[in-house]
Amino acid sequence: MQQTRGKTDKFVVSRDKEATTHLFPGLFPVGRQAEWTKQNRTLTFSIHPLDSKLALAVAGKLPREKLDRDVRVFEQDQRVTICGVATVPDERLPFINDTHAVFVALQRLVSEGSADSLDQGAGGIEEILRMSSLYREAMLRQVRVLQEVTATNEFIEEEIETFQSMHAIWHLFEIIYLATVAPGLSTSVVPYFMEWLNTNFPAPSVEEGRRIAEGSPTADELAERDGLWPYLKKLAIRGHVSILANMLEKLASSKLLSPAAARWAGAISEASRKMPLGSNEETTGSFNARWKRWNEDVRNIATSIKSLLNSDKKSVDGDLALESLFAIAEILRGNVDTISAESELWQDILGAVMLYSEPTAQASRLPSLASVVVEQYESGAFTELDRALVALLNHDLPEFLPLCSHIDDWLSAHIADLMEHISIMDVCRRVFSVDPREHYILALCETYIGHENLWRVGLDYLGLCKTRAGISVMEEYAMRVTIDSDRKAEQVLRVCDKYKLKTARDRIHRQLGRQKWQRGRLGAAIGHFAKVADSSSISLVCDQLWNEYLGSGKLTYGSVIDGVLATGLKHDRVQFLSRYRDFHECYRSAEYVQAGKILLSILVSEIAPPHAVADLLVDSIPLLEGDTLVFSSDDTFELMRCAESLTASQSSSRISCGIDRSELSIFNVACSRNLARAFVMS
């Protein structure tokens, strides 16, 4: 994907994950790799042009004629191995199908006009937010499924990390652009950000909490627990003030703490319980006034503890509890230096700074707040996830989208689609030379189309892309889907009808018609050719049926023609075969007059192919010579006209009409006799 702005070019090319594949049995003897390599051997392969398969075989590096010594031949050297290339791991199939259903529902929601852009108000955004939540639920469900896999390996661990990263990015995007768009105090991004932080980067860990609280310890036992104070600082940084207040209240009664530490533990516990929490019923001004008073109280506690630490160093020197309480107080009052020193992640710093310094900060403040935090770190220390989150916090969407593609194609495609529906994609279109949504959806579809279980999903994504390029690519892909059963053929044709892919539909019908023809299913072949009005192919199939009758003398195509006629097809050759069968049935039943009428109608209507006219005239001879007068004089003249036209065409085109002179003479004599009888009887 090309971009017109140089600063994001380094994020353009997504980095595919490399994987090692082992074949069993292998293409060379186990344990004899060195010998195999020295024996002029290498591997060659060929990729299937339509589906995700390749053929592997052993080949020589040099022709054997150029070798000085004999080359051993292993049994495996004679084997060609067909390998299926898994573009999508099987573990992802449930996730892909679930999110495909959400994607289709979202497109339907938008097309119906209930949620097309932010201008439609809170109702539309709430619907899109609901769809976004369904996406996140699918990601979390996939993480749980992967974590329950008993035989974990490196791939499963990578998948878990990928889906956790995808959820973290999606969740933050949802907070910034969907959850905080309503006016009022609820637009504060802080509570949403802290929820995001504790959901995607949980801390303190559950194991730490269980170890600290194991056995319902007394105050003294709690004070002796290893890692207690770091744990309490983590609680403060992550905003778990209720738990912090409960634990500090219990510690205040411990005899193992110094009197000063116990006193200030109680004070911080009480202050933590009084921390103001916003609500939709309260105005921003009222909340800010309460917050200012609370923050001043915490500041006074921190100042008092600091004065105690500085003035009475002898008595408090080495008092870990008091020093830790001072750090907790500094965190609660929003001291950036203390928060940075006690935090493990840059996300911790940003969350604590917002929570204790700007609790009513809106999403528009995130870039400036994030820059203060991020500048403390070297860019080389950031992962792909970190860079994507920072770009999102900075509202730098042209840089954010390519970073999403580095993590997973699914993420970039669905994030781009969501951006389109909430009308924030224009900033990316000014940067990229192609439409970002279309580009990333097409990239995702490439991985789905070649999969035997996901081709329909891939075509749906292309069809719902609703761009000219998407439809044209969809037609190409639809024609390349491997059709290995009638059921799959019906599914592909149903998709073509759904998205009006006429070119693909016609080509697939012709392809299926040729396949059925080759397999001897002539009725089905005619049906497919009829769907695309391929008259010439229908004529060729009917000619084959006629030639088979002439060769065997047995009229066996009745069931084929009945099946074709049941579809309502009207074609001269099909009508000819049907009428000729009726003629045979009447003749066999000794209904000679009716048989004659049918035979004459076939000739007069000219539905018979030219090469069959001679055979029809020969069939009329027994009726002309029979005991019963079948043809009237006018009928006989019509037969003679047909014969004259046939011989005339033979003379002009110098092509044999299929009737020799002896048969023609017999026919002329039979017509003369029939005319005489007809005149006498009339």
Residue pairs with C-beta under 8 A, 6 or more apart in sequence:
1 12
1 402
1 432
1 433
1 434
1 436
1 439
2 12
2 432
2 433
2 434
3 9
3 12
3 398
3 431
3 432
3 433
4 431
4 432
4 433
5 398
5 431
7 399
8 398
8 399
8 402
8 431
11 399
11 402
11 403
11 406
12 402
14 402
14 405
14 406
14 409
14 443
15 406
17 158
19 155
21 83
23 56
23 81
23 83
25 76
26 76
27 43
27 56
27 57
27 58
27 76
27 79
27 81
28 36
28 41
28 58
28 74
28 76
29 35
29 36
29 74
29 76
35 72
36 74
39 71
39 72
40 60
40 61
40 62
40 64
40 67
40 71
41 58
41 59
41 60
41 61
41 77
42 58
42 59
42 60
42 61
43 56
43 57
43 58
43 59
44 56
44 57
44 58
44 59
45 54
45 55
45 56
45 57
46 54
46 55
47 53
47 54
48 54
48 55
50 480
50 482
51 450
51 452
51 482
52 84
52 85
52 86
52 87
52 450
52 451
53 82
53 83
53 84
53 85
54 82
54 83
54 85
55 80
55 81
55 82
55 83
56 80
56 81
56 82
56 83
57 79
57 80
57 81
58 76
58 77
58 79
60 71
64 71
85 450
86 451
87 447
87 448
87 450
87 451
88 96
88 447
88 448
88 451
88 454
89 155
89 159
91 145
91 146
91 149
91 156
91 159
92 142
92 159
93 453
93 454
94 142
94 145
95 138
95 139
95 141
95 142
95 163
96 410
96 448
96 454
96 457
97 457
98 138
98 141
99 135
99 138
99 410
99 414
100 457
100 460
100 461
102 131
102 134
102 135
102 138
103 414
103 417
103 460
103 461
103 464
104 460
104 464
105 131
106 128
106 131
106 417
106 418
106 421
107 464
109 115
109 127
109 128
109 131
110 116
110 421
114 120
114 123
114 124
114 127
115 123
115 124
115 125
115 127
115 128
115 421
116 124
116 421
117 124
117 421
117 422
117 423
118 124
118 125
118 181
118 422
118 423
119 423
122 181
122 182
125 178
125 181
125 182
125 422
128 178
128 418
128 421
128 422
129 174
129 178
129 179
132 170
132 174
132 178
132 418
133 174
135 170
135 414
136 167
136 170
136 171
136 174
139 163
139 166
139 167
139 170
140 167
142 163
143 160
143 163
143 164
143 167
146 156
146 159
146 160
146 163
147 160
149 156
162 407
162 408
164 200
165 384
165 385
165 388
165 407
165 408
166 407
166 408
166 410
166 411
167 200
168 196
168 200
168 201
168 385
168 389
169 385
169 388
169 389
169 392
169 404
169 407
169 411
169 415
170 411
170 415
171 196
171 199
171 200
172 193
172 196
172 389
172 392
172 393
173 392
173 415
173 418
175 189
175 192
175 193
175 196
175 363
176 189
176 363
176 366
176 392
176 393
176 395
177 363
177 419
177 422
177 424
178 422
179 192
180 186
180 187
180 188
180 189
180 192
180 362
180 363
181 187
184 280
184 284
185 278
185 279
185 280
185 282
185 283
185 284
185 287
185 360
186 280
187 362
187 363
188 278
188 359
188 360
188 361
188 362
189 354
189 361
189 362
189 363
189 365
189 366
190 354
190 355
190 358
190 359
190 360
190 361
191 278
193 350
193 351
193 354
194 238
194 239
194 351
194 355
197 238
197 347
197 348
197 351
198 238
198 239
201 345
201 347
201 348
203 234
203 237
203 238
203 344
203 345
203 348
204 231
204 234
204 235
204 238
208 227
208 231
208 234
209 231
211 225
211 227
212 222
212 225
212 227
212 228
212 231
215 221
217 225
219 250
219 251
219 252
219 253
219 254
219 255
220 254
220 255
220 256
222 228
222 247
222 250
222 251
222 254
223 251
223 254
223 256
223 257
223 321
224 256
229 320
229 321
229 324
232 244
232 247
232 248
232 324
232 328
233 324
233 327
233 328
233 331
233 342
234 342
235 241
235 243
235 244
235 247
236 244
236 328
236 331
236 332
236 352
237 331
237 339
237 342
237 343
237 348
237 351
237 352
238 348
238 351
238 352
239 351
239 352
239 355
241 272
241 273
241 275
241 332
242 272
242 273
244 269
244 272
244 328
245 269
245 270
245 272
245 273
246 269
248 265
248 266
248 268
248 269
248 272
249 265
249 266
249 269
251 257
251 262
251 265
251 321
252 262
252 263
252 265
252 266
252 269
253 262
254 262
257 265
257 321
258 315
258 316
258 319
258 321
258 322
260 308
260 316
260 319
260 322
261 319
261 321
261 322
261 325
264 301
264 304
264 305
264 322
264 325
264 329
265 321
265 325
267 301
268 298
268 301
268 325
268 328
268 329
268 332
271 294
271 297
271 298
271 301
271 332
272 332
274 294
274 297
275 294
275 332
276 287
276 290
276 291
276 294
276 359
278 287
278 359
278 360
284 360
287 359
287 360
288 360
291 359
291 360
295 333
295 334
295 356
298 329
298 332
298 333
299 333
301 329
302 326
302 329
302 330
302 332
302 333
302 335
305 322
305 325
305 326
305 329
306 326
308 316
308 322
309 316
309 322
309 323
309 326
316 322
327 338
327 342
330 338
330 339
331 338
331 339
331 342
331 352
331 356
332 356
333 356
334 352
334 353
334 356
334 357
336 349
336 353
336 357
336 372
339 348
339 349
339 352
339 353
339 356
340 349
340 376
343 349
343 352
346 373
346 374
346 376
346 377
346 386
347 389
349 373
349 376
350 369
350 370
350 373
350 393
353 369
353 372
353 373
354 361
354 369
358 365
358 369
361 369
366 393
366 394
366 395
367 393
367 394
367 395
370 390
370 393
370 394
371 394
374 390
382 390
384 403
384 406
384 407
385 407
387 403
388 400
388 403
388 404
388 406
388 407
391 397
391 399
391 400
391 403
392 400
397 419
397 424
397 427
397 428
398 427
398 428
398 431
398 432
401 412
401 415
401 416
401 419
401 428
401 436
401 440
402 412
404 411
404 412
404 415
405 411
405 412
405 440
405 443
409 440
409 443
409 444
409 447
410 444
412 440
412 443
412 444
413 440
413 441
413 443
413 444
413 461
416 425
416 428
416 436
416 437
416 439
416 440
416 441
417 437
417 441
419 425
419 428
419 436
419 437
420 437
425 436
425 437
428 436
429 435
429 436
432 439
435 467
435 469
437 465
438 465
438 467
438 469
438 470
441 461
441 462
441 465
441 470
442 462
442 465
442 469
442 470
442 473
444 458
444 461
445 458
445 459
445 461
445 462
445 473
445 477
446 458
447 458
448 454
448 455
448 457
448 458
448 461
449 455
449 458
449 459
449 477
449 480
449 481
451 458
452 482
455 477
455 481
456 491
456 495
458 477
459 474
459 477
459 478
459 481
459 495
459 499
460 495
462 470
462 471
462 473
462 474
462 477
463 470
463 471
463 474
463 495
463 498
463 499
465 471
465 474
471 499
471 501
474 499
474 501
474 504
475 501
475 503
475 504
476 504
478 492
478 495
478 496
478 501
478 504
478 508
479 503
479 504
479 507
479 508
481 488
481 492
483 489
483 492
483 508
483 511
483 512
489 508
489 512
492 508
493 505
493 508
493 509
495 501
496 502
496 504
496 505
496 508
497 505
505 531
505 532
506 532
509 528
509 529
509 531
509 532
509 534
510 528
510 529
510 532
510 534
510 537
512 524
512 528
513 524
513 525
513 526
513 527
513 528
513 529
513 534
513 537
514 525
516 522
516 524
516 525
516 528
517 525
517 537
517 541
522 541
522 544
522 545
522 557
522 560
523 559
523 560
523 561
523 563
523 564
525 537
525 541
526 538
526 541
526 542
526 560
526 564
526 569
526 574
527 563
527 564
527 567
527 569
529 537
529 538
529 541
530 538
530 564
530 567
530 569
530 571
535 571
538 571
538 573
538 574
539 571
539 573
539 609
542 571
542 573
542 574
542 576
542 577
542 609
543 573
543 609
543 611
545 557
545 560
545 561
545 577
546 577
546 609
546 612
548 556
548 557
549 555
549 556
549 557
550 615
555 580
555 581
555 584
557 577
557 581
558 581
561 574
561 577
561 578
561 581
564 574
565 574
565 578
572 607
573 607
573 609
575 607
576 602
576 607
576 608
576 609
576 612
579 598
579 601
579 602
579 607
580 602
580 608
580 616
582 598
583 595
583 598
583 599
583 602
583 619
586 592
586 594
586 595
586 598
587 595
592 623
592 626
592 628
592 630
593 628
593 630
595 623
595 630
596 620
596 623
596 630
596 631
596 635
599 616
599 619
599 620
599 623
600 631
600 635
600 638
600 639
602 608
602 616
603 613
603 616
603 617
603 638
603 639
603 642
604 638
608 616
610 646
610 649
610 657
611 657
611 658
612 658
613 642
613 646
613 657
613 658
614 646
614 657
614 658
614 659
614 663
615 658
617 639
617 642
617 643
617 646
617 659
617 667
618 659
618 663
618 667
620 631
620 639
620 667
620 670
621 666
621 667
621 670
623 630
623 631
624 630
624 631
624 636
624 639
624 667
624 670
624 671
624 673
624 674
625 670
625 673
625 674
629 674
629 677
629 678
629 681
631 639
631 674
631 678
632 678
632 682
633 675
633 678
633 679
633 682
636 671
636 674
636 675
636 678
637 675
639 671
640 668
640 671
643 664
643 667
643 668
643 671
646 657
646 659
647 657
647 664
649 655
649 657
650 656
650 657
659 667
